[in-house]
Amino acid sequence: MFIASQKRKDNIAEYLLYMWQIEDIIRANGLDIDRIKANVIDKFQLNDEQRKQMIEWYESLIDMMRREGVEKSGHLQLNKNVIIQLTDLHLALLKDPRFPEYTAEFYKTLPFIVELRSKAGGNPVGEIETCFNALYGMLMLRLQSKEITPDTQNAVAQITKFLATLTRNFHLDQYDKLFPKD
């Protein structure tokens, strides 16, 4: 909760990846708050009030996951909303001639997005979500100490660079510094 709040302010991309990881942690603990207390919350050095807040945060996420039917897979609507916001900004940046660097970075990334989408099959997702899926997949491979090919490393490096540009623009937009009002 405390980490998520800070990441939300500092880096929307890191926040989203963190929240996806939290969803998976909740699933790995069977949506059971007692297991989450033992395996996650108790690992932090928290005072009583912070512990209470963290328990309530996890309980609310568990409740949302149940209500939204994402107990086994998928993402909470609050996380989907971040993807929607980023996608809306992405489209606005592509349309605006004031952002040629952004457009260039996107077009450098597009071949990787197309390749990832062709490999994914199933339910196609948008370009931005495809990028996040790639980064999250890389995170999971690293956590499992699996070998990562040079081609995958190159693709993820470009996707990371692109998402860093989008993230920077997102935060500027949050403070009304991206599209200044005359």
Secondary structure as UniProt FT lines:
FT   HELIX           2..10
FT   HELIX           12..28
FT   TURN            29..31
FT   HELIX           33..39
FT   HELIX           41..43
FT   HELIX           48..68
FT   HELIX           77..95
FT   TURN            97..98
FT   HELIX           100..120
FT   HELIX           127..143
FT   TURN            144..145
FT   HELIX           150..174
FT   TURN            175..176
//
